[in-house]
Amino acid sequence: MNGLLKLGKYEAKSVCIGMKELGLAPNCATYNTMINAFCREGDTENAFKLWHEMKCQGLISNSITCDLLLRGLCDKNEIEKALDVLDGMLAVGFLLTSFTHRILLNAASKSGRADTILQMHHKLVSMGLNLTRDVYNNLITILCRLGMTRKATSVLKEMTGGGFLADTDTYNCLICGYCISSHLKRAFATYSQMLAVGVSPSIETYNFLLGGLSGAGLMTKAEELFGELKNRGFVPNASTYDILVSGHGKIGNKKEAIRLYCEMVRTGFVPRTSTYNVLISDFAKVGKMSPARELMNEMQTRGTSPNSSTYNILICGWCKLSEHPELERNLKRSYRDEAKRLLTDMNEKGYVPCESTL
């Protein structure tokens, strides 16, 4: 049942009705599966009804039930209703976990306000949430993701003051936050501090730093850091290569971008759509549309789907190429036909062309 619902073969409501017609008595796992299916469909009303039905049947909800309902309600921004569910679960002995904390903090973060996030955190603590390193890391992660590094640093001080040492995840969150807010010096200072206190970095640590350098166009420093991570025994992953390929492509270093791309696919990694778009754009800018087209074909062969940006880049590239005054009429027509073919393909896949493409 879970497999069929995940594949979207049946609607949750029809499965629920079918079970009742067959006289099958659902257990807690069945209810959790159905609640999850309704929440995936955005039907929190029926998910909520199932939860009440579950209680009427004398079945005790577990942490999975609670987290599924909370996530479904929070996805629809029904935070007050989610807190009501939580109150009900606490009344029957449910204990708050760091996972529940993360769900509700993520919901609070949609406001983009630090005070709203902190209020939710303090509310959960007042409801009985035990402060642990995971809980503090959740809060630091959310704040840093929004670039609120000053608030995150205050939370870190509270965390260490409470006897919890910062770990790799803590430092990674701070480094990510500094890179998001373009404070690269602070990001590297945090990295140095991490090493000084004996906390081991991870490949994610280096990816965050590389992403910061790439975003700032500092690819020489990015290459130095890439060498350092390999010297320390870390193996680059797909994200590492995506960052480097995109970084070199964005500053017009086509040769190095292609070299790293070839190394990436030779290692067995598949680039993201955004990485392919950077490479395709690099060729399109200089009128090399045949290699750009080959890259699009290759990305599809490797199982990466083009998006609206991919089509916009290629269509604009072919149109721009067709405008060269010295071109023969037949070539101009063929380039425009290619642009029209891509536009038709784009529309059939449901993508909307941008204004410059039209």
C-alpha positions as CSV (number, residue, x, y, z in Angstrom):
1,M,0.0,0.0,0.0
2,N,2.8,2.4,0.9
3,G,4.6,1.7,-2.3
4,L,1.5,2.3,-4.5
5,L,0.7,5.5,-2.7
6,K,4.3,6.8,-3.1
7,L,4.1,6.1,-6.8
8,G,0.9,8.1,-7.0
9,K,-1.0,5.1,-8.5
10,Y,-4.0,5.7,-6.2
11,E,-5.5,8.5,-4.3
12,A,-5.2,8.2,-0.5
13,K,-8.9,8.7,0.0
14,S,-9.9,5.8,-2.4
15,V,-7.5,3.4,-0.7
16,C,-8.8,4.4,2.7
17,I,-12.4,3.8,1.6
18,G,-11.4,0.5,0.0
19,M,-9.9,-0.8,3.2
20,K,-13.0,0.0,5.2
21,E,-15.3,-1.7,2.6
22,L,-13.1,-4.8,2.8
23,G,-13.5,-4.8,6.6
24,L,-9.8,-4.6,7.2
25,A,-8.8,-3.2,10.6
26,P,-6.0,-0.7,10.2
27,N,-3.1,-0.7,12.8
28,C,-0.9,2.2,13.8
29,A,1.5,1.6,10.8
30,T,-1.5,1.6,8.4
31,Y,-2.8,4.9,9.8
32,N,0.7,6.4,9.5
33,T,0.9,5.4,5.9
34,M,-2.5,6.9,5.1
35,I,-1.7,10.1,7.0
36,N,1.6,10.4,5.2
37,A,-0.2,10.0,1.8
38,F,-2.8,12.6,2.6
39,C,-0.1,15.0,3.8
40,R,1.8,14.4,0.5
41,E,-1.3,15.4,-1.4
42,G,-1.7,18.5,0.7
43,D,-4.9,17.2,2.2
44,T,-4.3,17.9,5.8
45,E,-8.0,18.0,6.6
46,N,-8.4,14.2,5.9
47,A,-5.0,13.5,7.6
48,F,-6.4,15.3,10.7
49,K,-9.6,13.2,10.5
50,L,-7.6,10.0,10.3
51,W,-5.7,11.0,13.4
52,H,-8.9,11.5,15.3
53,E,-10.3,8.2,14.0
54,M,-7.1,6.5,15.1
55,K,-7.7,7.8,18.7
56,C,-11.4,6.7,18.6
57,Q,-10.2,3.2,17.7
58,G,-8.1,3.1,20.8
59,L,-4.8,3.1,18.9
60,I,-1.9,5.1,20.4
61,S,-0.1,7.5,18.1
62,N,3.6,7.3,18.0
63,S,6.4,9.8,17.2
64,I,6.1,9.0,13.5
65,T,2.4,9.9,13.5
66,C,3.2,13.2,15.2
67,D,6.0,14.1,12.9
68,L,4.0,13.2,9.8
69,L,1.1,15.4,10.9
70,L,3.4,18.3,12.0
71,R,5.3,18.3,8.7
72,G,2.1,18.2,6.6
73,L,0.5,21.0,8.6
74,C,3.7,23.1,8.5
75,D,4.1,22.6,4.8
76,K,0.7,24.3,4.5
77,N,1.7,27.0,7.0
78,E,-0.9,25.8,9.5
79,I,1.5,26.3,12.4
80,E,-1.2,26.9,15.1
81,K,-2.9,23.7,14.1
82,A,0.4,21.9,14.3
83,L,1.0,23.2,17.8
84,D,-2.5,21.9,18.8
85,V,-1.5,18.5,17.5
86,L,1.7,18.7,19.5
87,D,-0.2,19.6,22.7
88,G,-2.4,16.6,22.1
89,M,0.6,14.3,21.7
90,L,2.3,15.7,24.8
91,A,-0.9,15.1,26.8
92,V,-0.6,11.3,26.1
93,G,3.1,11.2,27.0
94,F,4.8,12.0,23.8
95,L,8.3,13.4,24.2
96,L,9.6,16.2,22.0
97,T,12.6,15.3,19.8
98,S,15.2,17.3,17.9
99,F,13.4,16.1,14.7
100,T,10.1,17.7,15.8
101,H,12.1,20.8,16.7
102,R,13.6,21.0,13.2
103,I,10.2,20.6,11.5
104,L,8.7,23.5,13.5
105,L,11.8,25.7,13.2
106,N,11.7,25.2,9.4
107,A,8.1,26.4,9.4
108,A,9.0,29.4,11.6
109,S,11.9,30.3,9.2
110,K,9.4,31.0,6.4
111,S,8.8,34.3,8.0
112,G,12.4,35.2,7.4
113,R,12.5,36.8,10.9
114,A,15.0,35.8,13.6
115,D,12.6,36.7,16.5
116,T,9.9,34.3,15.1
117,I,12.4,31.5,14.9
118,L,13.7,32.1,18.4
119,Q,10.2,32.4,19.8
120,M,9.3,29.0,18.4
121,H,12.5,27.5,19.8
122,H,11.8,29.0,23.3
123,K,8.2,27.8,23.1
124,L,9.3,24.2,22.4
125,V,11.8,24.4,25.3
126,S,9.0,25.6,27.6
127,M,6.9,22.6,26.4
128,G,9.5,20.2,27.6
129,L,12.1,19.9,24.8
130,N,15.5,18.9,26.3
131,L,18.4,21.1,25.1
132,T,21.0,19.0,23.3
133,R,23.7,19.7,20.8
134,D,21.4,18.5,18.0
135,V,18.7,21.0,19.1
136,Y,21.3,23.8,19.2
137,N,22.6,22.7,15.8
138,N,19.1,22.8,14.4
139,L,18.7,26.4,15.6
140,I,22.1,27.5,14.3
141,T,21.5,25.8,10.9
142,I,18.2,27.6,10.4
143,L,19.6,31.0,11.4
144,C,22.7,30.5,9.2
145,R,20.7,29.4,6.2
146,L,19.0,32.8,6.3
147,G,22.4,34.6,6.7
148,M,21.7,35.5,10.4
149,T,25.2,34.7,11.6
150,R,25.2,37.2,14.4
151,K,22.2,35.5,16.0
152,A,23.7,32.1,15.3
153,T,26.9,33.1,17.1
154,S,24.9,34.2,20.1
155,V,23.2,30.7,20.1
156,L,26.7,29.1,19.9
157,K,27.8,31.0,23.0
158,E,24.7,29.8,24.8
159,M,25.4,26.3,23.6
160,T,29.0,26.1,24.8
161,G,28.0,27.9,28.0
162,G,25.6,25.0,28.6
163,G,28.4,22.5,28.3
164,F,27.8,21.4,24.7
165,L,30.9,21.4,22.5
166,A,30.6,22.5,18.9
167,D,31.0,19.7,16.4
168,T,31.6,19.4,12.7
169,D,27.9,20.2,11.9
170,T,28.0,23.3,14.1
171,Y,31.1,24.7,12.3
172,N,29.7,23.8,8.9
173,C,26.5,25.7,9.6
174,L,28.5,28.8,10.6
175,I,30.8,28.5,7.6
176,C,27.8,28.1,5.3
177,G,26.1,31.1,6.9
178,Y,29.2,33.4,6.5
179,C,29.5,32.3,2.8
180,I,25.8,33.0,2.2
181,S,26.2,36.5,3.6
182,S,29.5,37.0,1.7
183,H,31.7,37.2,4.8
184,L,34.5,35.0,3.4
185,K,37.1,36.2,5.9
186,R,34.9,35.1,8.8
187,A,34.1,31.8,7.1
188,F,37.9,31.0,6.8
189,A,38.5,32.2,10.3
190,T,35.8,29.8,11.5
191,Y,37.5,27.0,9.5
192,S,40.9,27.9,11.1
193,Q,39.3,27.8,14.6
194,M,37.7,24.5,13.8
195,L,41.1,23.0,13.0
196,A,42.7,24.7,16.0
197,V,40.3,23.1,18.5
198,G,40.7,19.6,16.9
199,V,37.3,19.3,15.2
200,S,37.7,17.5,11.9
201,P,36.3,19.2,8.8
202,S,34.2,17.2,6.3
203,I,33.9,17.3,2.5
204,E,30.8,19.5,3.2
205,T,33.1,22.0,5.0
206,Y,35.2,22.4,1.9
207,N,32.2,22.5,-0.4
208,F,30.8,25.5,1.6
209,L,34.1,27.3,1.4
210,L,34.5,26.5,-2.3
211,G,31.0,27.7,-2.9
212,G,31.8,31.0,-1.2
213,L,35.0,31.5,-3.2
214,S,33.3,30.5,-6.5
215,G,30.4,32.9,-5.8
216,A,33.0,35.7,-5.4
217,G,34.8,34.7,-8.6
218,L,38.0,33.8,-6.6
219,M,38.8,30.7,-8.5
220,T,42.6,30.8,-8.0
221,K,41.9,30.5,-4.2
222,A,39.3,27.9,-4.8
223,E,41.8,25.8,-6.7
224,E,44.3,26.1,-3.8
225,L,41.6,25.0,-1.4
226,F,40.7,22.1,-3.7
227,G,44.4,21.0,-3.5
228,E,44.3,21.3,0.2
229,L,41.3,19.1,0.6
230,K,42.8,16.4,-1.5
231,N,46.1,16.6,0.5
232,R,44.1,16.1,3.7
233,G,42.7,12.9,2.2
234,F,39.3,14.0,1.3
235,V,37.6,12.7,-1.9
236,P,35.8,15.3,-3.9
237,N,32.1,14.5,-4.4
238,A,29.6,15.6,-7.1
239,S,28.9,18.9,-5.3
240,T,32.6,19.7,-5.2
241,Y,32.9,19.3,-8.9
242,D,29.6,21.2,-9.6
243,I,30.9,24.1,-7.6
244,L,34.3,24.2,-9.4
245,V,32.9,23.6,-12.9
246,S,30.3,26.4,-12.4
247,G,32.8,28.7,-10.9
248,H,35.3,28.5,-13.7
249,G,32.5,28.7,-16.3
250,K,31.0,31.8,-14.8
251,I,34.3,33.7,-15.1
252,G,34.8,32.5,-18.7
253,N,37.5,30.0,-17.9
254,K,36.1,27.5,-20.4
255,K,39.2,25.3,-20.7
256,E,39.4,24.6,-17.0
257,A,35.6,24.2,-16.7
258,I,35.6,21.5,-19.4
259,R,38.6,19.8,-17.9
260,L,36.9,19.5,-14.5
261,Y,33.7,18.5,-16.2
262,C,35.5,15.6,-18.0
263,E,37.2,14.6,-14.7
264,M,33.8,14.7,-13.0
265,V,32.0,12.4,-15.4
266,R,35.1,10.1,-15.6
267,T,34.9,9.7,-11.8
268,G,31.2,8.6,-12.2
269,F,29.4,11.8,-11.0
270,V,26.5,13.3,-12.9
271,P,26.5,17.1,-13.1
272,R,23.4,19.1,-12.0
273,T,21.3,20.9,-14.5
274,S,22.6,24.2,-13.3
275,T,26.2,23.0,-14.0
276,Y,25.3,22.0,-17.5
277,N,23.6,25.4,-18.0
278,V,26.8,27.2,-17.1
279,L,28.8,25.2,-19.6
280,I,26.1,25.6,-22.3
281,S,25.9,29.3,-21.7
282,D,29.7,29.6,-21.9
283,F,29.6,28.1,-25.5
284,A,26.5,30.0,-26.5
285,K,28.0,33.4,-25.5
286,V,30.8,32.9,-28.1
287,G,28.5,31.5,-30.8
288,K,29.6,27.9,-30.5
289,M,26.2,26.4,-30.7
290,S,27.1,22.9,-31.9
291,P,29.1,22.1,-28.8
292,A,26.3,23.7,-26.7
293,R,23.7,21.4,-28.4
294,E,26.0,18.4,-27.9
295,L,26.1,19.2,-24.1
296,M,22.3,19.3,-24.0
297,N,22.1,15.9,-25.7
298,E,24.8,14.6,-23.3
299,M,23.0,15.8,-20.2
300,Q,19.9,14.0,-21.2
301,T,21.8,10.8,-22.0
302,R,23.2,11.0,-18.5
303,G,19.7,11.4,-17.0
304,T,19.8,15.1,-16.2
305,S,16.8,16.9,-17.4
306,P,17.1,20.4,-19.0
307,N,15.0,23.2,-17.4
308,S,13.6,26.4,-18.7
309,S,17.0,28.1,-18.4
310,T,18.6,25.5,-20.6
311,Y,16.1,26.1,-23.3
312,N,16.3,29.9,-22.9
313,I,20.1,29.8,-23.3
314,L,20.0,27.6,-26.4
315,I,17.2,29.5,-28.1
316,C,18.8,32.9,-27.6
317,G,22.1,31.4,-28.7
318,W,20.7,30.1,-32.0
319,C,18.8,33.3,-32.7
320,K,21.8,35.5,-32.0
321,L,23.9,33.3,-34.3
322,S,21.3,33.7,-37.1
323,E,21.6,37.5,-37.0
324,H,25.2,37.6,-38.3
325,P,25.0,39.6,-41.5
326,E,27.7,37.6,-43.4
327,L,25.7,34.3,-43.0
328,E,24.2,32.5,-46.0
329,R,20.5,32.5,-46.2
330,N,20.3,28.7,-45.8
331,L,22.3,28.8,-42.6
332,K,20.2,31.6,-41.2
333,R,17.1,29.6,-41.8
334,S,18.5,26.4,-40.3
335,Y,19.6,28.3,-37.1
336,R,16.2,29.8,-36.8
337,D,14.5,26.5,-37.4
338,E,16.6,25.0,-34.6
339,A,15.5,27.8,-32.2
340,K,11.8,27.2,-33.2
341,R,12.2,23.4,-32.6
342,L,13.6,24.1,-29.2
343,L,10.8,26.5,-28.4
344,T,8.2,23.9,-29.4
345,D,10.0,21.3,-27.3
346,M,10.1,23.8,-24.4
347,N,6.3,24.5,-24.6
348,E,5.5,20.8,-24.9
349,K,7.3,20.2,-21.6
350,G,5.4,23.0,-19.9
351,Y,8.3,25.4,-19.6
352,V,7.6,29.1,-19.9
353,P,10.1,31.1,-22.1
354,C,11.5,34.3,-20.5
355,E,10.9,37.7,-22.1
356,S,14.3,37.8,-23.7
357,T,13.7,34.5,-25.4
358,L,10.4,35.6,-26.9
